[in-house]
Amino acid sequence: MSSSASAASSQAATNNLEAFWMPYTANRQFKQNPRMFVGAKDMHYTTADGRQVLDGTAGLWCCNAGHGRPKIVEAVQNQVAEMDYAPAFQMGHPKAFELAARLTAMMPSPLDHVFFTNSGSESVDTALKIALGYQRSIGQGTRTRFIGRERGYHGTGFGGISVGGIVANRKQFGNMLNGVDHLPHTHDLSRNAFSRGEPKNGAEYAEELIRLVQLHDASTIAAVIVEPVAGSTGVLIPPVGYLKRLREICDQNGILLIFDEVITGFGRLGTPFAVDYFDVIPDMVTTAKGITSGVIPMGAVFCAKKIYDAFMDGPDHLIELFHGYTYSGHPIACAAALATLDTYEEEGLLTRAASLAQYWEDGLHSLKDCPNVIDIRNLGLIGAIELTPIDGAPTKRAFSAFLKAYDDGILIRTTGDIIALSPPLIISEAQIDELFGKLRTVLNAID
Ligand SMILES: Cc1ncc(COP(=O)(O)O)c(C=O)c1O
């Protein structure tokens, strides 16, 4: 092959969209009309055709500090040059310990240990495994059942989809984990449509946990896992009192409570964690995404002291938990996370959503009169607009809104016929106005 022919063929290979099987994407639709980002700074993405797109979703609920933040960029650059990797098993490096200490200092007691992972899905599977190991280590080995919730999203591992409750994420994959049951979801449009903040009705959905305990017997249940605010299923805000009641029922029955804070963690609600917002302390908290502001994959599972202590038994030289990832506490991820925490702290980002929440809520709810809107809901810097589905073509209306929004210069996210919004925590009031102004145009334009 001549050198120009080989250059042409490598160019063709580079531009061939076919090879990449894209995640959670309508591959055929995308490949006919690709939407490519090539740059990102602060609140904006740059598209391949040079347009600026306002980020209404913090990437995928992760870039909480915005994009291209100097301190994080520098920390990653320095770390990769200083030490690219250190073995995670039977060896350590200082930044992993520093990060663990800083993270646990942000959490209320007794959540004072963290186990590092590389994603939300891994955090969830890790927490489920720790729950089983814990129950066994305290002599409760019959407790092998998990309780998740309808419409829950806990990532894509077999554990996560088993306790998760989004039908589309489950139906292709058979029976998944045995011995899982689900609480009902709390989405109740007949009573709570257009709620601002926590819906008033529905705390009684927590009582369903008592029914499940009666059905299965407490001695078979290891843990309950819920998202404090369900995100990927279309933003379901917990009714007032619901999470506290779950905590009580778990306590009464020796069941561990796991909060999946992969999207609520790191300032999304205007407090560092949903644990703080709802004043409910679970036994484990799964996190990822905002821990590095999305810059490097990382997750962390916070565990209560009693859980960690239960494993610290037997001869010193034996491994206590047979679980971990090659990249648990990766040095570059740790450096990114430490710089992210610095950025959050210096700019007050973990509480900034609280000061913007009212402005955000008012702007969001001003879209109530747009066509096909059947609900609007919000908490902290999260918002959702639910649309009536097109007859016989569910999801199509929201997907059209997503495509038009992209053309109009705003990034939104859709799930089913729900538009979900979760901008970086650095968004300005003017940018909130721009986001909702453009969204109004989009909602008025689509069928
Ligand atoms: C609550 C929750 N848990 C877990 C996950 C999975 O995270 P990841 O995609 O990093 O595996 C997500 C992702 O959106 C999430 O929202």
Ligand as a Chemical Component Dictionary entry (heavy atoms), coordinates in Angstrom:
data_LIG
# 
_chem_comp.id                   LIG 
_chem_comp.type                 NON-POLYMER 
_chem_comp.pdbx_formal_charge   0 
_chem_comp.three_letter_code    LIG 
# 
loop_
_chem_comp_atom.comp_id 
_chem_comp_atom.atom_id 
_chem_comp_atom.alt_atom_id 
_chem_comp_atom.type_symbol 
_chem_comp_atom.charge 
_chem_comp_atom.model_Cartn_x 
_chem_comp_atom.model_Cartn_y 
_chem_comp_atom.model_Cartn_z 
_chem_comp_atom.pdbx_ordinal 
LIG C1 C1 C 0 -28.093 6.249 41.384 1  
LIG C2 C2 C 0 -27.108 5.668 40.425 2  
LIG N1 N1 N 0 -26.434 4.569 40.777 3  
LIG C3 C3 C 0 -25.514 4.016 39.972 4  
LIG C4 C4 C 0 -25.246 4.564 38.739 5  
LIG C5 C5 C 0 -24.235 3.912 37.845 6  
LIG O1 O1 O 0 -23.105 4.679 37.740 7  
LIG P1 P1 P 0 -22.030 4.335 36.587 8  
LIG O2 O2 O 0 -22.669 4.685 35.295 9  
LIG O3 O3 O 0 -20.861 5.194 36.972 10 
LIG O4 O4 O 0 -21.715 2.894 36.706 11 
LIG C6 C6 C 0 -25.915 5.717 38.348 12 
LIG C7 C7 C 0 -25.641 6.332 37.033 13 
LIG O5 O5 O 0 -26.312 7.218 36.588 14 
LIG C8 C8 C 0 -26.879 6.285 39.201 15 
LIG O6 O6 O 0 -27.577 7.371 38.855 16 
# 
loop_
_chem_comp_bond.comp_id 
_chem_comp_bond.atom_id_1 
_chem_comp_bond.atom_id_2 
_chem_comp_bond.value_order 
_chem_comp_bond.pdbx_ordinal 
LIG C1 C2 SING 1  
LIG C2 N1 SING 2  
LIG C2 C8 DOUB 3  
LIG N1 C3 DOUB 4  
LIG C3 C4 SING 5  
LIG C4 C5 SING 6  
LIG C4 C6 DOUB 7  
LIG C5 O1 SING 8  
LIG O1 P1 SING 9  
LIG P1 O2 DOUB 10 
LIG P1 O3 SING 11 
LIG P1 O4 SING 12 
LIG C6 C7 SING 13 
LIG C6 C8 SING 14 
LIG C7 O5 DOUB 15 
LIG C8 O6 SING 16 
# 
